Amino acid sequence: MPLCHMINRKILRLSGADVRPFLQGLLTQDVTALSAETPLYSGLLSPQGKALFQLFLFEDGDDVLIDVAAEQIEVLAKRLTMFRLRKQVGIAPETGVAVWQQWGEASRHPVDPRDARAGSRFLGAAAVMTATIEDWHAHRLPLGLPEADEIGSDELLWLETDARELNGVSFTKGCYTGQENTARMHHRDKLRKRLLPVRLSGPSAPDAKIMAGERVAGELRGVRHGDLQMAIFRMDYADQPLTVDGAEAVLVRPPWLPSET
């Protein structure tokens, strides 16, 4: 069973009496649902509803451990500290455990909160790694699971990153930063743009435009892995022939994408 150390992720430990109500007022997910068996996928947004941080939450007794992109951990800690005010919340890096992803067969670890087909995501000490981070990219891209570098910071609206379909937002919890625009988009008939994988057939610039004839249908995001790369895509062009830098490209429809989209 493939087991990958997610070397591109780090962990913050939040402790103290006010941790859960503090996070409940900031994050898109309902933190009251967090348990040892149920990690959460969530976002911390701008007031306009744009994704600033892609987060996974894990329970450790009364503490909450936050799995965040390694390059964002210091910025996240500073932002949480800014919002803490007088609340009893400790914020510190956690170096005693690492982030792991396991897939291929049933596991004793919690299921990835985004999609069970992703396998298990969990925190643990050093172990024997049987898969590389590139193996993980090959597994997650057809499933349409974005990484932090593909989401960016303050660039895409949280729902455009497929957070609704990937269990990254609660529409029944109380207020949080960015809720107004997020709720408004939720009640539209459909999203105009989505972050989705594209299969490429030729060389391409990292941020190349996706063309539907003479019209721009989207733009590549993040890093290409094999022949797949994530893109922010205009869904009006989903059924049209596509090219990237003059070569044929195909939109990959993840299994969770609504058929009518």
Helices and strands as residue ranges (DSSP letters): E 3-5, E 9-15, H 19-24, G 31-33, E 40-45, E 51-60, E 63-69, G 70-72, H 73-84, E 90-93, E 98-102, G 116-118, E 120-124, H 133-140, H 148-151, G 158-161, H 179-186, E 193-200, E 209-212, E 215-225, E 228-234, G 235-237, E 242-244, E 247-251
